[in-house]
Amino acid sequence: MELIGKTAIMYALAEGPLEEQIKNNAVKNGFKMIKGRVGSMSTEKIFAAVETAAQREGLIGKDYYRDTHALYHAILEAFSGICRGQLGLGDMLRTVGLMFTVVKGPRTSEQREDGQWLAVVLYGTIGAPIKGYEHETIGLGLNHL
C-alpha cells in the first residue's frame, strides 16, 4: 500500500536512480508529483515557490480557490514542522535552503474513494544566515482537496 505522505517524504529525500524509481512507482499508483528547490529568509518566498510550481505543473488549478487553499494549509503544516512551531525566518535571523515536493492523489493507493489529497514536504537546512550554522530539518503537511 502506498501512502501519500510517505511517498512525498521518500521522493524529497531520494536522489539519482532511486528518485526516478519512486516517481515511476507513485505514478503507477495514481499519484502526481513535483520536486523543486527554494532558499530564502522570507516566509512568503517559500510559500510562493511551492504554490507557483504546483500551479505550473498542473497539480492544482490556479482558478480554483479550494485547490490553492488546500495547498496553503499543507505548506503551512510542513513549514511549521521545519520551524519547530516558531513560524518565522528573516525576522528571527534564520534562513532555509529547502527541497520541496508536492504529491497529489489518494490518501492511500487502496482508498481511492476517500478523494484527492495533497502532501507537501519541505526538507533541507535551517539556521542563522552564516554558512556552517545551519542544521537539517524536515516538515510534512497533508490536506484534502
VMD Tcl script that draws the C-alpha trace (Angstrom):
set ca {
  {0.00 0.00 0.00}
  {1.35 3.40 -0.99}
  {0.71 6.26 1.46}
  {0.73 9.83 0.13}
  {2.83 11.31 2.97}
  {5.40 8.53 2.95}
  {5.65 8.81 -0.84}
  {6.24 12.57 -0.58}
  {8.94 12.11 2.07}
  {10.74 9.38 0.16}
  {10.63 11.45 -3.04}
  {12.04 14.50 -1.23}
  {14.96 12.51 0.17}
  {15.72 10.43 -2.94}
  {18.43 11.22 -5.47}
  {19.59 9.64 -8.72}
  {18.04 6.37 -9.92}
  {16.09 5.92 -6.68}
  {14.30 9.23 -7.31}
  {13.07 8.02 -10.71}
  {12.07 4.65 -9.27}
  {9.98 6.28 -6.53}
  {8.31 8.64 -9.00}
  {7.51 5.86 -11.51}
  {6.02 3.66 -8.78}
  {3.98 6.56 -7.39}
  {2.58 7.46 -10.81}
  {1.53 3.81 -11.30}
  {-0.39 4.10 -8.02}
  {-2.29 7.22 -9.07}
  {-0.10 9.98 -7.68}
  {1.09 13.14 -9.46}
  {4.21 14.80 -8.08}
  {6.69 17.62 -8.42}
  {10.02 18.42 -6.85}
  {11.82 21.74 -6.57}
  {14.24 23.84 -4.55}
  {13.92 27.13 -2.71}
  {16.12 29.06 -0.32}
  {15.26 32.27 1.46}
  {14.98 34.26 4.65}
  {11.43 35.17 3.56}
  {8.46 33.01 4.50}
  {6.47 34.44 1.61}
  {9.07 33.30 -0.92}
  {8.90 29.72 0.38}
  {5.11 29.61 0.06}
  {5.18 31.32 -3.35}
  {7.77 28.93 -4.77}
  {5.77 25.84 -3.80}
  {2.45 27.29 -4.96}
  {3.87 28.50 -8.28}
  {5.45 25.13 -9.02}
  {2.24 23.25 -8.14}
  {0.20 25.51 -10.42}
  {2.71 25.44 -13.28}
  {2.87 21.62 -13.23}
  {-0.92 21.22 -13.01}
  {-1.21 19.74 -9.52}
  {-3.63 22.49 -8.55}
  {-5.83 24.71 -10.67}
  {-4.99 28.39 -10.38}
  {-8.64 29.33 -10.92}
  {-9.95 27.18 -8.05}
  {-9.73 28.69 -4.59}
  {-10.32 25.28 -2.97}
  {-7.10 23.89 -4.50}
  {-5.00 26.90 -3.51}
  {-6.48 26.89 -0.02}
  {-5.73 23.18 0.50}
  {-2.17 23.67 -0.75}
  {-1.69 26.67 1.54}
  {-2.65 24.62 4.60}
  {-0.40 21.71 3.59}
  {2.53 24.13 3.11}
  {1.76 25.82 6.45}
  {1.79 22.47 8.25}
  {5.10 21.47 6.62}
  {6.55 24.92 7.35}
  {5.53 24.58 11.00}
  {7.47 21.31 11.07}
  {10.70 22.78 9.70}
  {10.44 25.79 12.02}
  {9.57 23.56 15.01}
  {6.46 25.62 15.74}
  {8.16 29.04 15.72}
  {6.91 30.37 12.40}
  {9.46 32.86 11.23}
  {12.66 33.16 9.26}
  {14.29 36.50 8.49}
  {12.61 38.32 11.37}
  {14.18 35.70 13.68}
  {17.54 35.79 11.83}
  {17.01 32.33 10.29}
  {17.37 31.21 6.72}
  {16.48 27.98 4.90}
  {17.72 26.01 1.92}
  {14.99 23.53 1.04}
  {13.97 20.79 -1.34}
  {10.20 20.65 -1.66}
  {7.85 18.02 -3.00}
  {4.14 18.19 -3.65}
  {2.24 14.97 -4.22}
  {-1.41 14.81 -5.26}
  {-3.54 11.70 -5.19}
  {-5.47 9.34 -2.94}
  {-4.58 9.28 0.74}
  {-3.60 5.65 0.21}
  {-3.32 3.68 -3.00}
  {-6.07 1.37 -1.72}
  {-8.59 4.03 -0.62}
  {-9.39 5.97 -3.75}
  {-12.98 6.61 -2.60}
  {-11.55 8.96 0.04}
  {-10.95 11.60 -2.64}
  {-7.85 13.57 -3.60}
  {-5.25 14.79 -1.12}
  {-2.12 16.95 -1.20}
  {1.11 16.17 0.63}
  {3.86 18.78 0.91}
  {7.35 18.01 2.20}
  {9.99 20.62 2.97}
  {13.45 19.15 3.58}
  {16.80 20.86 3.89}
  {18.66 23.12 6.25}
  {17.65 25.91 8.61}
  {19.82 28.16 10.73}
  {21.44 31.51 11.23}
  {22.35 33.28 7.99}
  {26.01 32.31 8.44}
  {27.50 29.40 6.49}
  {28.09 26.44 8.78}
  {25.48 27.47 11.38}
  {22.60 25.53 9.84}
  {21.16 22.11 10.62}
  {18.95 19.59 8.88}
  {15.15 19.89 9.09}
  {12.03 18.30 7.60}
  {8.30 19.00 7.65}
  {5.24 17.21 6.24}
  {1.82 18.68 5.61}
  {-1.30 16.87 4.40}
  {-4.63 18.30 3.32}
  {-7.66 17.06 1.42}
  {-8.93 18.71 -1.75}
}
mol new
graphics top color blue
foreach p $ca { graphics top sphere $p radius 0.5 }
foreach p [lrange $ca 0 end-1] q [lrange $ca 1 end] { graphics top cylinder $p $q radius 0.2 }
display resetview
